[in-house]
Amino acid sequence: MNSPEILVLYYSRSGATQKLARLIAEGIESVSGVSARLRTVPAISAVCEATEPTVPTEGAPYAEYSDLEECIGLAMGSPTRFGNMAAPLKYFLDGSSAQWLSGALQGKPACVFTSTGSLHGGQETTLLSMMLPLMHHGMVLLGLPYSNSELMNTTTGGTPYGVSHLAHADGSAPISPEESRLAIAQGKRLAEIALRLRATN
């Protein structure tokens, strides 16, 4: 029997959010009895005729709504766009009405993560914007507790609402040691709570 999976769903433009997603997946898979399912969403074009390839040329496969239904938890990430989640991720969520109507995500734990080009570039508001549709889906939202000492010591990313990364405007900044540890801790916490909730149902 296959182990239950946690969906790590993200959109990444310069690769920084993707790196956070992989660290969160590492944290998930550090917990026995669960595995990570990495998925992304295609970019949105302003040109109506433009389409993305059916299969991405690199990175994770594109998400399908069945991924939301099949997984026992969700980690969702996006770079910030004026203090909000990026349009491609919002577009995907806007299409999840069938899962909302069926209650497919109710009671499942979820967490969020982001990257920004500047230190005060809207990390916390982007995280909060991603929480809103998850609350409408009835998910159980998880943050990062201050028992993770990196929250008090980081000089780059890291918030109690979810892990974040300061990528700089060109996306060149590496994931800091504090950001890395927080991402792994967030994935581990999500996996542990997902398994605990699953055992009670």
N, CA and C atoms as an extended XYZ file, in Angstrom:
603
Properties=species:S:1:pos:R:3:atomname:S:1:resname:S:1:resid:I:1 pbc="F F F"
N         0.841       -1.195        0.000 N   MET     1
C         0.000        0.000        0.000 CA  MET     1
C         0.879        1.251        0.000 C   MET     1
N         0.553        2.204       -0.891 N   ASN     2
C         1.325        3.431       -0.976 CA  ASN     2
C         1.062        4.309        0.233 C   ASN     2
N         2.103        5.024        0.674 N   SER     3
C         1.935        5.932        1.805 CA  SER     3
C         1.118        7.144        1.368 C   SER     3
N         0.381        7.762        2.283 N   PRO     4
C        -0.372        8.969        1.938 CA  PRO     4
C         0.574       10.089        1.528 C   PRO     4
N         0.058       11.000        0.731 N   GLU     5
C         0.888       12.081        0.192 CA  GLU     5
C         0.381       13.448        0.634 C   GLU     5
N         1.309       14.378        0.733 N   ILE     6
C         0.999       15.780        0.974 CA  ILE     6
C         1.373       16.554       -0.278 C   ILE     6
N         0.452       17.355       -0.757 N   LEU     7
C         0.665       18.122       -1.973 CA  LEU     7
C         1.472       19.383       -1.660 C   LEU     7
N         2.578       19.563       -2.385 N   VAL     8
C         3.348       20.810       -2.323 CA  VAL     8
C         3.100       21.510       -3.654 C   VAL     8
N         2.221       22.485       -3.617 N   LEU     9
C         1.738       23.176       -4.816 CA  LEU     9
C         2.345       24.569       -4.857 C   LEU     9
N         2.961       24.935       -5.977 N   TYR    10
C         3.627       26.226       -6.024 CA  TYR    10
C         3.633       26.795       -7.440 C   TYR    10
N         3.857       28.100       -7.508 N   TYR    11
C         4.199       28.774       -8.751 CA  TYR    11
C         5.525       29.474       -8.519 C   TYR    11
N         6.436       29.362       -9.468 N   SER    12
C         7.759       29.977       -9.321 CA  SER    12
C         8.181       30.584      -10.639 C   SER    12
N         8.676       31.809      -10.582 N   ARG    13
C         9.106       32.494      -11.797 CA  ARG    13
C        10.615       32.427      -11.972 C   ARG    13
N        11.349       32.772      -10.916 N   SER    14
C        12.813       32.801      -11.018 CA  SER    14
C        13.468       31.587      -10.367 C   SER    14
N        12.665       30.733       -9.735 N   GLY    15
C        13.198       29.515       -9.136 CA  GLY    15
C        13.287       29.546       -7.627 C   GLY    15
N        13.141       30.719       -6.994 N   ALA    16
C        13.286       30.815       -5.545 CA  ALA    16
C        12.158       30.078       -4.813 C   ALA    16
N        10.927       30.266       -5.269 N   THR    17
C         9.803       29.591       -4.615 CA  THR    17
C         9.892       28.085       -4.826 C   THR    17
N        10.368       27.669       -5.972 N   GLN    18
C        10.569       26.249       -6.236 CA  GLN    18
C        11.577       25.648       -5.258 C   GLN    18
N        12.639       26.380       -4.961 N   LYS    19
C        13.637       25.887       -4.006 CA  LYS    19
C        13.032       25.720       -2.619 C   LYS    19
N        12.204       26.679       -2.204 N   LEU    20
C        11.510       26.540       -0.924 CA  LEU    20
C        10.601       25.316       -0.941 C   LEU    20
N         9.900       25.107       -2.060 N   ALA    21
C         9.002       23.957       -2.179 CA  ALA    21
C         9.753       22.646       -1.981 C   ALA    21
N        10.942       22.557       -2.549 N   ARG    22
C        11.727       21.325       -2.417 CA  ARG    22
C        12.205       21.107       -0.987 C   ARG    22
N        12.528       22.195       -0.289 N   LEU    23
C        12.924       22.073        1.117 CA  LEU    23
C        11.744       21.652        1.982 C   LEU    23
N        10.569       22.195        1.700 N   ILE    24
C         9.371       21.780        2.433 CA  ILE    24
C         9.093       20.304        2.169 C   ILE    24
N         9.247       19.884        0.920 N   ALA    25
C         9.072       18.464        0.591 CA  ALA    25
C        10.072       17.596        1.347 C   ALA    25
N        11.292       18.097        1.499 N   GLU    26
C        12.301       17.366        2.277 CA  GLU    26
C        11.839       17.201        3.724 C   GLU    26
N        11.277       18.258        4.288 N   GLY    27
C        10.752       18.169        5.645 CA  GLY    27
C         9.604       17.185        5.757 C   GLY    27
N         8.724       17.190        4.772 N   ILE    28
C         7.601       16.243        4.758 CA  ILE    28
C         8.134       14.812        4.755 C   ILE    28
N         9.100       14.551        3.904 N   GLU    29
C         9.580       13.189        3.728 CA  GLU    29
C        10.532       12.745        4.832 C   GLU    29
N        10.849       13.657        5.763 N   SER    30
C        11.616       13.251        6.941 CA  SER    30
C        10.727       12.554        7.968 C   SER    30
N         9.416       12.589        7.734 N   VAL    31
C         8.446       11.953        8.628 CA  VAL    31
C         8.063       10.603        8.042 C   VAL    31
N         8.185        9.569        8.833 N   SER    32
C         7.878        8.219        8.373 CA  SER    32
C         6.388        8.069        8.078 C   SER    32
N         6.080        7.411        6.964 N   GLY    33
C         4.691        7.089        6.650 CA  GLY    33
C         3.988        8.093        5.767 C   GLY    33
N         4.709        9.062        5.218 N   VAL    34
C         4.083       10.049        4.337 CA  VAL    34
C         5.113       10.501        3.301 C   VAL    34
N         4.650       10.926        2.142 N   SER    35
C         5.547       11.414        1.100 CA  SER    35
C         4.988       12.703        0.504 C   SER    35
N         5.850       13.423       -0.213 N   ALA    36
C         5.473       14.696       -0.820 CA  ALA    36
C         5.141       14.503       -2.297 C   ALA    36
N         4.148       15.250       -2.755 N   ARG    37
C         3.788       15.274       -4.171 CA  ARG    37
C         3.986       16.707       -4.671 C   ARG    37
N         5.048       16.957       -5.416 N   LEU    38
C         5.357       18.301       -5.919 CA  LEU    38
C         4.597       18.578       -7.209 C   LEU    38
N         3.901       19.737       -7.235 N   ARG    39
C         3.158       20.147       -8.423 CA  ARG    39
C         3.261       21.657       -8.593 C   ARG    39
N         3.247       22.108       -9.846 N   THR    40
C         3.258       23.525      -10.138 CA  THR    40
C         2.042       23.879      -10.983 C   THR    40
N         1.917       25.139      -11.351 N   VAL    41
C         0.828       25.587      -12.217 CA  VAL    41
C         1.443       26.348      -13.387 C   VAL    41
N         0.796       26.335      -14.556 N   PRO    42
C         1.359       27.035      -15.714 CA  PRO    42
C         1.212       28.544      -15.595 C   PRO    42
N         2.092       29.257      -16.267 N   ALA    43
C         1.997       30.722      -16.326 CA  ALA    43
C         0.742       31.123      -17.096 C   ALA    43
N         0.300       32.333      -16.856 N   ILE    44
C        -0.850       32.895      -17.570 CA  ILE    44
C        -0.327       33.928      -18.550 C   ILE    44
N        -0.819       33.880      -19.769 N   SER    45
C        -0.360       34.814      -20.791 CA  SER    45
C        -1.392       35.917      -21.003 C   SER    45
N        -0.909       37.121      -21.276 N   ALA    46
C        -1.802       38.226      -21.631 CA  ALA    46
C        -2.290       38.098      -23.070 C   ALA    46
N        -1.665       37.203      -23.840 N   VAL    47
C        -2.075       36.956      -25.218 CA  VAL    47
C        -3.002       35.750      -25.223 C   VAL    47
N        -4.225       35.944      -25.665 N   CYS    48
C        -5.247       34.893      -25.540 CA  CYS    48
C        -4.855       33.593      -26.242 C   CYS    48
N        -4.128       33.695      -27.366 N   GLU    49
C        -3.806       32.494      -28.131 CA  GLU    49
C        -2.629       31.720      -27.552 C   GLU    49
N        -1.865       32.324      -26.661 N   ALA    50
C        -0.662       31.671      -26.132 CA  ALA    50
C        -1.031       30.575      -25.148 C   ALA    50
N        -0.381       29.440      -25.252 N   THR    51
C        -0.614       28.336      -24.332 CA  THR    51
C         0.722       27.766      -23.881 C   THR    51
N         0.698       27.181      -22.699 N   GLU    52
C         1.870       26.495      -22.182 CA  GLU    52
C         1.865       25.054      -22.699 C   GLU    52
N         3.026       24.401      -22.741 N   PRO    53
C         3.031       22.982      -23.127 CA  PRO    53
C         2.252       22.150      -22.121 C   PRO    53
N         1.691       21.034      -22.574 N   THR    54
C         0.904       20.172      -21.703 CA  THR    54
C         1.728       19.659      -20.539 C   THR    54
N         2.995       19.381      -20.799 N   VAL    55
C         3.925       18.920      -19.762 CA  VAL    55
C         5.036       19.957      -19.652 C   VAL    55
N         5.353       20.434      -18.443 N   PRO    56
C         6.422       21.427      -18.311 CA  PRO    56
C         7.744       20.893      -18.839 C   PRO    56
N         8.561       21.782      -19.385 N   THR    57
C         9.855       21.367      -19.918 CA  THR    57
C        10.823       20.985      -18.807 C   THR    57
N        10.596       21.506      -17.594 N   GLU    58
C        11.426       21.146      -16.444 CA  GLU    58
C        10.627       21.352      -15.170 C   GLU    58
N        11.124       20.770      -14.083 N   GLY    59
C        10.465       20.936      -12.787 CA  GLY    59
C         9.292       19.991      -12.603 C   GLY    59
N         8.445       20.334      -11.643 N   ALA    60
C         7.314       19.475      -11.272 CA  ALA    60
C         6.232       19.483      -12.349 C   ALA    60
N         5.419       18.416      -12.410 N   PRO    61
C         4.276       18.402      -13.331 CA  PRO    61
C         3.246       19.459      -12.937 C   PRO    61
N         2.363       19.776      -13.871 N   TYR    62
C         1.270       20.687      -13.551 CA  TYR    62
C         0.258       20.002      -12.633 C   TYR    62
N        -0.297       20.785      -11.731 N   ALA    63
C        -1.293       20.261      -10.792 CA  ALA    63
C        -2.615       20.002      -11.499 C   ALA    63
N        -3.318       19.008      -10.999 N   GLU    64
C        -4.699       18.749      -11.383 CA  GLU    64
C        -5.542       18.823      -10.119 C   GLU    64
N        -6.832       19.044      -10.265 N   TYR    65
C        -7.679       19.185       -9.083 CA  TYR    65
C        -7.773       17.882       -8.291 C   TYR    65
N        -7.535       16.772       -8.972 N   SER    66
C        -7.509       15.489       -8.258 CA  SER    66
C        -6.370       15.443       -7.244 C   SER    66
N        -5.288       16.215       -7.485 N   ASP    67
C        -4.191       16.268       -6.515 CA  ASP    67
C        -4.678       16.813       -5.183 C   ASP    67
N        -5.537       17.827       -5.225 N   LEU    68
C        -6.098       18.392       -3.999 CA  LEU    68
C        -6.926       17.346       -3.253 C   LEU    68
N        -7.690       16.567       -4.003 N   GLU    69
C        -8.597       15.592       -3.392 CA  GLU    69
C        -7.834       14.415       -2.791 C   GLU    69
N        -6.785       13.992       -3.459 N   GLU    70
C        -6.089       12.764       -3.059 CA  GLU    70
C        -5.117       12.944       -1.902 C   GLU    70
N        -4.634       14.150       -1.705 N   CYS    71
C        -3.606       14.366       -0.683 CA  CYS    71
C        -4.214       14.649        0.683 C   CYS    71
N        -3.441       14.335        1.729 N   ILE    72
C        -3.945       14.495        3.102 CA  ILE    72
C        -3.553       15.837        3.705 C   ILE    72
N        -2.837       16.655        2.961 N   GLY    73
C        -2.441       17.976        3.416 CA  GLY    73
C        -1.898       18.767        2.245 C   GLY    73
N        -1.710       20.068        2.465 N   LEU    74
C        -1.297       20.955        1.381 CA  LEU    74
C        -0.305       21.993        1.882 C   LEU    74
N         0.806       22.144        1.167 N   ALA    75
C         1.711       23.284        1.331 CA  ALA    75
C         1.652       24.068        0.030 C   ALA    75
N         1.350       25.358        0.105 N   MET    76
C         1.121       26.146       -1.103 CA  MET    76
C         2.009       27.386       -1.103 C   MET    76
N         2.704       27.625       -2.224 N   GLY    77
C         3.646       28.720       -2.273 CA  GLY    77
C         3.578       29.535       -3.551 C   GLY    77
N         3.912       30.822       -3.408 N   SER    78
C         3.901       31.739       -4.537 CA  SER    78
C         4.863       32.884       -4.271 C   SER    78
N         5.501       33.413       -5.316 N   PRO    79
C         6.189       34.692       -5.139 CA  PRO    79
C         5.151       35.782       -4.914 C   PRO    79
N         5.573       36.899       -4.364 N   THR    80
C         4.616       37.984       -4.129 CA  THR    80
C         4.422       38.817       -5.386 C   THR    80
N         3.209       39.255       -5.591 N   ARG    81
C         2.863       40.190       -6.662 CA  ARG    81
C         2.084       41.330       -6.022 C   ARG    81
N         2.792       42.407       -5.706 N   PHE    82
C         2.181       43.557       -5.044 CA  PHE    82
C         1.465       43.143       -3.757 C   PHE    82
N         2.146       42.319       -2.975 N   GLY    83
C         1.594       41.895       -1.694 CA  GLY    83
C         0.515       40.832       -1.792 C   GLY    83
N         0.410       40.185       -2.935 N   ASN    84
C        -0.621       39.177       -3.164 CA  ASN    84
C         0.009       37.971       -3.841 C   ASN    84
N        -0.718       36.851       -3.861 N   MET    85
C        -0.222       35.680       -4.582 CA  MET    85
C        -0.201       35.965       -6.077 C   MET    85
N         0.630       35.258       -6.809 N   ALA    86
C         0.739       35.428       -8.255 CA  ALA    86
C        -0.523       34.919       -8.954 C   ALA    86
N        -0.848       35.547      -10.079 N   ALA    87
C        -2.070       35.240      -10.817 CA  ALA    87
C        -2.205       33.766      -11.226 C   ALA    87
N        -1.123       33.081      -11.656 N   PRO    88
C        -1.296       31.682      -12.058 CA  PRO    88
C        -1.812       30.791      -10.928 C   PRO    88
N        -1.338       31.013       -9.710 N   LEU    89
C        -1.825       30.215       -8.589 CA  LEU    89
C        -3.265       30.585       -8.260 C   LEU    89
N        -3.572       31.870       -8.279 N   LYS    90
C        -4.949       32.315       -8.027 CA  LYS    90
C        -5.894       31.742       -9.084 C   LYS    90
N        -5.456       31.704      -10.329 N   TYR    91
C        -6.267       31.153      -11.413 CA  TYR    91
C        -6.593       29.687      -11.158 C   TYR    91
N        -5.582       28.930      -10.711 N   PHE    92
C        -5.813       27.517      -10.404 CA  PHE    92
C        -6.828       27.377       -9.272 C   PHE    92
N        -6.655       28.156       -8.216 N   LEU    93
C        -7.578       28.068       -7.083 CA  LEU    93
C        -8.993       28.493       -7.470 C   LEU    93
N        -9.097       29.474       -8.356 N   ASP    94
C       -10.417       29.929       -8.800 CA  ASP    94
C       -11.202       28.816       -9.497 C   ASP    94
N       -10.496       27.825       -9.998 N   GLY    95
C       -11.158       26.719      -10.680 CA  GLY    95
C       -11.514       25.554       -9.778 C   GLY    95
N       -11.342       25.723       -8.469 N   SER    96
C       -11.559       24.602       -7.535 CA  SER    96
C       -12.942       24.603       -6.902 C   SER    96
N       -13.921       25.151       -7.609 N   SER    97
C       -15.285       25.214       -7.064 CA  SER    97
C       -15.865       23.833       -6.798 C   SER    97
N       -15.552       22.863       -7.650 N   ALA    98
C       -16.100       21.514       -7.450 CA  ALA    98
C       -15.594       20.925       -6.137 C   ALA    98
N       -14.340       21.172       -5.805 N   GLN    99
C       -13.782       20.661       -4.552 CA  GLN    99
C       -14.372       21.419       -3.360 C   GLN    99
N       -14.679       22.696       -3.549 N   TRP   100
C       -15.332       23.479       -2.493 CA  TRP   100
C       -16.752       22.959       -2.247 C   TRP   100
N       -17.476       22.690       -3.331 N   LEU   101
C       -18.849       22.203       -3.200 CA  LEU   101
C       -18.909       20.825       -2.548 C   LEU   101
N       -17.942       19.988       -2.868 N   SER   102
C       -17.946       18.631       -2.317 CA  SER   102
C       -17.327       18.562       -0.928 C   SER   102
N       -16.642       19.626       -0.517 N   GLY   103
C       -15.962       19.609        0.781 CA  GLY   103
C       -14.723       18.742        0.785 C   GLY   103
N       -14.095       18.575       -0.379 N   ALA   104
C       -12.967       17.648       -0.509 CA  ALA   104
C       -11.774       18.029        0.355 C   ALA   104
N       -11.633       19.314        0.686 N   LEU   105
C       -10.460       19.753        1.439 CA  LEU   105
C       -10.771       20.032        2.909 C   LEU   105
N       -12.013       19.893        3.292 N   GLN   106
C       -12.385       20.215        4.670 CA  GLN   106
C       -11.633       19.347        5.678 C   GLN   106
N       -11.064       20.015        6.675 N   GLY   107
C       -10.373       19.305        7.747 CA  GLY   107
C        -8.945       18.916        7.450 C   GLY   107
N        -8.473       19.153        6.229 N   LYS   108
C        -7.082       18.838        5.897 CA  LYS   108
C        -6.183       19.994        6.327 C   LYS   108
N        -4.983       19.711        6.834 N   PRO   109
C        -4.081       20.795        7.236 CA  PRO   109
C        -3.387       21.413        6.031 C   PRO   109
N        -3.068       22.702        6.163 N   ALA   110
C        -2.404       23.421        5.076 CA  ALA   110
C        -1.461       24.467        5.644 C   ALA   110
N        -0.417       24.774        4.881 N   CYS   111
C         0.491       25.863        5.219 CA  CYS   111
C         0.873       26.578        3.932 C   CYS   111
N         1.462       27.769        4.066 N   VAL   112
C         1.793       28.590        2.907 CA  VAL   112
C         3.235       29.083        2.998 C   VAL   112
N         3.803       29.435        1.840 N   PHE   113
C         5.176       29.932        1.796 CA  PHE   113
C         5.337       30.878        0.614 C   PHE   113
N         6.358       31.762        0.686 N   THR   114
C         6.530       32.764       -0.361 CA  THR   114
C         7.978       33.200       -0.479 C   THR   114
N         8.280       33.915       -1.563 N   SER   115
C         9.564       34.587       -1.733 CA  SER   115
C         9.300       35.976       -2.297 C   SER   115
N        10.182       36.923       -1.951 N   THR   116
C        10.025       38.299       -2.410 CA  THR   116
C        11.367       38.855       -2.875 C   THR   116
N        11.299       39.912       -3.683 N   GLY   117
C        12.503       40.546       -4.177 CA  GLY   117
C        13.123       41.507       -3.184 C   GLY   117
N        12.319       42.004       -2.241 N   SER   118
C        12.835       42.932       -1.236 CA  SER   118
C        12.378       42.480        0.142 C   SER   118
N        13.087       42.931        1.167 N   LEU   119
C        12.814       42.469        2.523 CA  LEU   119
C        11.403       42.810        2.966 C   LEU   119
N        10.923       43.990        2.585 N   HIS   120
C         9.574       44.410        2.964 CA  HIS   120
C         8.667       44.428        1.743 C   HIS   120
N         8.797       43.408        0.925 N   GLY   121
C         8.075       43.355       -0.346 CA  GLY   121
C         6.722       42.690       -0.284 C   GLY   121
N         6.155       42.555        0.897 N   GLY   122
C         4.817       41.989        0.996 CA  GLY   122
C         4.789       40.525        1.359 C   GLY   122
N         5.829       40.032        2.031 N   GLN   123
C         5.854       38.611        2.398 CA  GLN   123
C         4.621       38.213        3.209 C   GLN   123
N         4.348       38.953        4.278 N   GLU   124
C         3.259       38.539        5.178 CA  GLU   124
C         1.896       38.693        4.521 C   GLU   124
N         1.683       39.758        3.739 N   THR   125
C         0.377       39.906        3.089 CA  THR   125
C         0.176       38.847        2.010 C   THR   125
N         1.253       38.461        1.341 N   THR   126
C         1.136       37.383        0.348 CA  THR   126
C         0.746       36.076        1.024 C   THR   126
N         1.368       35.776        2.147 N   LEU   127
C         1.014       34.568        2.890 CA  LEU   127
C        -0.448       34.612        3.320 C   LEU   127
N        -0.887       35.749        3.820 N   LEU   128
C        -2.281       35.881        4.253 CA  LEU   128
C        -3.240       35.755        3.073 C   LEU   128
N        -2.860       36.296        1.914 N   SER   129
C        -3.730       36.197        0.733 CA  SER   129
C        -3.922       34.752        0.310 C   SER   129
N        -2.894       33.929        0.482 N   MET   130
C        -3.020       32.515        0.123 CA  MET   130
C        -3.875       31.748        1.122 C   MET   130
N        -3.920       32.243        2.365 N   MET   131
C        -4.729       31.575        3.382 CA  MET   131
C        -6.232       31.716        3.120 C   MET   131
N        -6.643       32.830        2.514 N   LEU   132
C        -8.080       33.116        2.385 CA  LEU   132
C        -8.855       32.026        1.635 C   LEU   132
N        -8.430       31.616        0.420 N   PRO   133
C        -9.186       30.555       -0.248 CA  PRO   133
C        -9.120       29.225        0.497 C   PRO   133
N        -8.023       28.977        1.211 N   LEU   134
C        -7.908       27.727        1.958 CA  LEU   134
C        -8.898       27.707        3.123 C   LEU   134
N        -9.138       28.869        3.710 N   MET   135
C       -10.153       28.954        4.766 CA  MET   135
C       -11.545       28.695        4.195 C   MET   135
N       -11.806       29.210        3.008 N   HIS   136
C       -13.100       28.949        2.370 CA  HIS   136
C       -13.285       27.462        2.071 C   HIS   136
N       -12.184       26.768        1.836 N   HIS   137
C       -12.236       25.324        1.604 CA  HIS   137
C       -12.354       24.537        2.917 C   HIS   137
N       -12.285       25.206        4.038 N   GLY   138
C       -12.419       24.517        5.327 CA  GLY   138
C       -11.158       23.825        5.787 C   GLY   138
N       -10.009       24.272        5.295 N   MET   139
C        -8.753       23.645        5.693 CA  MET   139
C        -8.303       24.153        7.064 C   MET   139
N        -7.424       23.395        7.694 N   VAL   140
C        -6.867       23.747        9.004 CA  VAL   140
C        -5.508       24.391        8.753 C   VAL   140
N        -5.382       25.677        9.035 N   LEU   141
C        -4.169       26.417        8.681 CA  LEU   141
C        -3.106       26.310        9.766 C   LEU   141
N        -1.880       26.061        9.333 N   LEU   142
C        -0.748       25.928       10.239 CA  LEU   142
C         0.272       27.020        9.958 C   LEU   142
N         0.807       27.594       11.016 N   GLY   143
C         1.906       28.537       10.875 CA  GLY   143
C         3.189       27.920       11.390 C   GLY   143
N         4.142       28.774       11.675 N   LEU   144
C         5.421       28.337       12.245 CA  LEU   144
C         5.521       28.883       13.667 C   LEU   144
N         5.578       28.026       14.672 N   PRO   145
C         5.674       28.520       16.047 CA  PRO   145
C         7.067       29.054       16.358 C   PRO   145
N         7.142       29.912       17.361 N   TYR   146
C         8.417       30.509       17.741 CA  TYR   146
C         9.332       29.544       18.487 C   TYR   146
N         8.892       28.305       18.657 N   SER   147
C         9.835       27.284       19.123 CA  SER   147
C        10.921       27.041       18.083 C   SER   147
N        10.661       27.478       16.835 N   ASN   148
C        11.710       27.492       15.810 CA  ASN   148
C        12.524       28.768       16.025 C   ASN   148
N        13.681       28.640       16.656 N   SER   149
C        14.452       29.805       17.074 CA  SER   149
C        14.895       30.672       15.907 C   SER   149
N        14.920       30.113       14.706 N   GLU   150
C        15.330       30.890       13.531 CA  GLU   150
C        14.417       32.092       13.295 C   GLU   150
N        13.165       32.008       13.747 N   LEU   151
C        12.254       33.135       13.577 CA  LEU   151
C        12.750       34.376       14.310 C   LEU   151
N        13.473       34.176       15.399 N   MET   152
C        13.997       35.299       16.168 CA  MET   152
C        15.361       35.774       15.654 C   MET   152
N        16.028       34.953       14.866 N   ASN   153
C        17.405       35.247       14.466 CA  ASN   153
C        17.575       35.604       12.993 C   ASN   153
N        16.579       35.301       12.175 N   THR   154
C        16.738       35.519       10.738 CA  THR   154
C        16.861       37.001       10.406 C   THR   154
N        17.710       37.300        9.432 N   THR   155
C        17.817       38.660        8.906 CA  THR   155
C        17.334       38.709        7.462 C   THR   155
N        16.764       37.607        6.993 N   THR   156
C        16.223       37.563        5.633 CA  THR   156
C        14.733       37.226        5.724 C   THR   156
N        14.335       36.020        5.324 N   GLY   157
C        12.924       35.646        5.375 CA  GLY   157
C        12.597       34.844        6.616 C   GLY   157
N        11.298       34.589        6.795 N   GLY   158
C        10.843       33.795        7.930 CA  GLY   158
C         9.775       34.530        8.701 C   GLY   158
N         8.561       33.974        8.763 N   THR   159
C         7.462       34.603        9.495 CA  THR   159
C         6.676       33.530       10.225 C   THR   159
N         5.909       33.901       11.258 N   PRO   160
C         5.061       32.915       11.923 CA  PRO   160
C         3.878       32.472       11.061 C   PRO   160
N         3.601       33.188        9.966 N   TYR   161
C         2.498       32.822        9.075 CA  TYR   161
C         2.912       31.759        8.068 C   TYR   161
N         4.212       31.557        7.920 N   GLY   162
C         4.740       30.593        6.967 CA  GLY   162
C         6.141       31.003        6.576 C   GLY   162
N         6.895       30.054        6.070 N   VAL   163
C         8.280       30.342        5.708 CA  VAL   163
C         8.316       31.285        4.504 C   VAL   163
N         9.348       32.140        4.472 N   SER   164
C         9.525       33.059        3.355 CA  SER   164
C        11.014       33.169        3.031 C   SER   164
N        11.290       33.746        1.868 N   HIS   165
C        12.672       33.857        1.395 CA  HIS   165
C        12.882       35.229        0.761 C   HIS   165
N        13.972       35.874        1.098 N   LEU   166
C        14.362       37.124        0.460 CA  LEU   166
C        15.255       36.792       -0.721 C   LEU   166
N        14.716       36.906       -1.929 N   ALA   167
C        15.419       36.468       -3.136 CA  ALA   167
C        16.203       37.578       -3.823 C   ALA   167
N        15.957       38.840       -3.484 N   HIS   168
C        16.452       40.025       -4.175 CA  HIS   168
C        15.754       40.180       -5.526 C   HIS   168
N        15.858       41.374       -6.094 N   ALA   169
C        15.074       41.705       -7.287 CA  ALA   169
C        15.359       40.778       -8.461 C   ALA   169
N        16.593       40.313       -8.581 N   ASP   170
C        16.939       39.428       -9.699 CA  ASP   170
C        16.848       37.950       -9.346 C   ASP   170
N        16.372       37.651       -8.138 N   GLY   171
C        16.221       36.257       -7.722 CA  GLY   171
C        17.521       35.550       -7.430 C   GLY   171
N        18.596       36.302       -7.255 N   SER   172
C        19.920       35.687       -7.159 CA  SER   172
C        20.305       35.229       -5.755 C   SER   172
N        19.626       35.707       -4.731 N   ALA   173
C        20.037       35.387       -3.363 CA  ALA   173
C        19.777       33.918       -3.052 C   ALA   173
N        20.760       33.216       -2.499 N   PRO   174
C        20.530       31.820       -2.117 CA  PRO   174
C        19.614       31.729       -0.902 C   PRO   174
N        19.013       30.570       -0.703 N   ILE   175
C        18.229       30.321        0.509 CA  ILE   175
C        19.196       30.390        1.693 C   ILE   175
N        18.887       31.209        2.676 N   SER   176
C        19.766       31.336        3.838 CA  SER   176
C        19.650       30.095        4.724 C   SER   176
N        20.630       29.852        5.576 N   PRO   177
C        20.526       28.703        6.487 CA  PRO   177
C        19.264       28.747        7.353 C   PRO   177
N        18.884       29.950        7.816 N   GLU   178
C        17.677       30.073        8.646 CA  GLU   178
C        16.427       29.761        7.834 C   GLU   178
N        16.358       30.292        6.614 N   GLU   179
C        15.212       30.022        5.751 CA  GLU   179
C        15.106       28.527        5.447 C   GLU   179
N        16.233       27.910        5.194 N   SER   180
C        16.255       26.486        4.886 CA  SER   180
C        15.726       25.652        6.054 C   SER   180
N        16.204       25.951        7.250 N   ARG   181
C        15.758       25.191        8.420 CA  ARG   181
C        14.276       25.418        8.695 C   ARG   181
N        13.806       26.639        8.473 N   LEU   182
C        12.383       26.923        8.683 CA  LEU   182
C        11.518       26.188        7.658 C   LEU   182
N        11.963       26.125        6.412 N   ALA   183
C        11.204       25.415        5.381 CA  ALA   183
C        11.100       23.933        5.708 C   ALA   183
N        12.206       23.330        6.106 N   ILE   184
C        12.196       21.908        6.464 CA  ILE   184
C        11.305       21.684        7.691 C   ILE   184
N        11.403       22.581        8.668 N   ALA   185
C        10.572       22.459        9.875 CA  ALA   185
C         9.097       22.589        9.544 C   ALA   185
N         8.765       23.484        8.611 N   GLN   186
C         7.360       23.661        8.233 CA  GLN   186
C         6.817       22.406        7.557 C   GLN   186
N         7.607       21.817        6.657 N   GLY   187
C         7.172       20.587        6.014 CA  GLY   187
C         7.005       19.451        7.007 C   GLY   187
N         7.946       19.346        7.940 N   LYS   188
C         7.861       18.293        8.959 CA  LYS   188
C         6.620       18.472        9.823 C   LYS   188
N         6.372       19.702       10.249 N   ARG   189
C         5.199       19.971       11.099 CA  ARG   189
C         3.907       19.642       10.366 C   ARG   189
N         3.823       20.027        9.104 N   LEU   190
C         2.639       19.732        8.298 CA  LEU   190
C         2.415       18.228        8.199 C   LEU   190
N         3.475       17.477        7.943 N   ALA   191
C         3.353       16.021        7.805 CA  ALA   191
C         2.907       15.376        9.106 C   ALA   191
N         3.507       15.793       10.214 N   GLU   192
C         3.149       15.200       11.507 CA  GLU   192
C         1.694       15.463       11.857 C   GLU   192
N         1.235       16.679       11.628 N   ILE   193
C        -0.153       17.008       11.965 CA  ILE   193
C        -1.109       16.346       10.999 C   ILE   193
N        -0.749       16.251        9.722 N   ALA   194
C        -1.605       15.571        8.752 CA  ALA   194
C        -1.816       14.110        9.133 C   ALA   194
N        -0.754       13.446        9.538 N   LEU   195
C        -0.881       12.043        9.933 CA  LEU   195
C        -1.716       11.911       11.208 C   LEU   195
N        -1.541       12.842       12.140 N   ARG   196
C        -2.307       12.810       13.379 CA  ARG   196
C        -3.802       12.999       13.096 C   ARG   196
N        -4.124       13.957       12.244 N   LEU   197
C        -5.535       14.194       11.902 CA  LEU   197
C        -6.121       13.008       11.149 C   LEU   197
N        -5.328       12.426       10.270 N   ARG   198
C        -5.815       11.277        9.490 CA  ARG   198
C        -6.126       10.093       10.407 C   ARG   198
N        -5.338        9.931       11.464 N   ALA   199
C        -5.528        8.811       12.384 CA  ALA   199
C        -6.811        8.953       13.192 C   ALA   199
N        -7.302       10.190       13.335 N   THR   200
C        -8.520       10.406       14.136 CA  THR   200
C        -9.790       10.304       13.292 C   THR   200
N        -9.643       10.232       11.982 N   ASN   201
C       -10.829       10.183       11.096 CA  ASN   201
C       -11.143        8.763       10.660 C   ASN   201
